[in-house]
Amino acid sequence: MEDIPMEEGETNKDIEVAPALIAVHPAQESVAVAVGSELRVFDIHGGSAVSLVDDSCGPSHKDSIRAIRYGAKGKLFVSAGDDKLVKIWSTESWRCICTVSSEKRVSAVALSNDGLYVCFADKFGVVWVVDLDDFDGNQALVSKKAAPMLSHYCSIITSLEFSPDGRFVVSADRDFKIRVTVFPKKPLDGLHEIQSFCLGHTEFVSCLAFVYTSEYPQGFLVSGSGDSTVRLWDISSGSLLDTCKVESKAGLLESNGRGEECNSPVTNLCTIPDGTLIAVAIQSLQGIVLLSCDLSARTLSIAKVVSIKGEAFIPTSLSTSSSGLLWMVAGVSNLRGCDHPSLARVRVISGFRESSACSPEHEQTVLGDNEIPGGDKLLEKLQGSLSVDEKVFLAAAEAVKTAMSNLLVKKQYSAEKRDLRKRTRNDRKIKQ
């Protein structure tokens, strides 16, 4: 499926572009940023950059990293991407304790709440599982192979999440579907019991997260999509509880020149711990939209838009920790015509721990560089440099938009083109 002839206007460089990603340790002990094949980690607790230890030859990753994730307890970290490698790291030593080879490029990862399993999804629509039962935090694991767990049948899987209680694993794909699957005691034997499907999005589903409190420990699912909506779901039944159209509030309604409105895709979202706020990144918004979720009423509403003023900052990834800070990164890899092809800019928003944080009148604050935990040392490590030209980041935002369109927006083909694609598919070729 990977050697599909490109359509007119596509180039290899368009396809290779990957957005910068950010992940924060649950207790904010460290922060990781991935840009292209580079994985950059800063130890906030120790106040220094982290040197990754990987016994494999050459760089840890040889192609764009597409997914990074800390485990729920913060002891494990996973990175994976286009080089078809899934790397599992100990956050105590930052040594790669296990490298798993994937048959296809990896698009999403998740760790079970108990830290015993790593799941990853590929661009062919298969979710795989790796057993970490031998992990003791220090030694490298014995050689591990992934077992197939479930499949979305040839649709790119865009996001994976475990439910707060660990009972379900939720997977989303390019074909507008969200699947909720019961996570069994023996996942290496496969996940055969489908709990529900959450159907309602009219474009690709880009991201998933759970919002929950002590009163609602099972939580509710929120999803973002290319249809410019964030939706609230009851995963036990697959019921759509509420839909929030976010682009109109953010002032992002555009025309395609024919008098028709174009959607601005939701690119990422995350829930603020210990609360019911959801931070949402939209493809063309210089800032974020904050949504408030009323769990008792099962509704979503827009609380406010937090703008990043003074520079062209369009977040490509969001992450939070128990500290109450929202970490954001804007950036891209393989940017053509740029002296620094792998760009990243990290910003942080505070003001989520107060009881009035849901109130539109309450001010969230975009921290200055000198106010961010770790300061200049952190920024220099995670960004690669302390400053980058603003015009370059505008170009980066456009490059990410093009890459996402090429990857996730389903194209319309003529009958002749469809026949050509079928005949040239890798899985249809006769093996010699």
Disulfide bonds with the S-S distance in Angstrom:
none
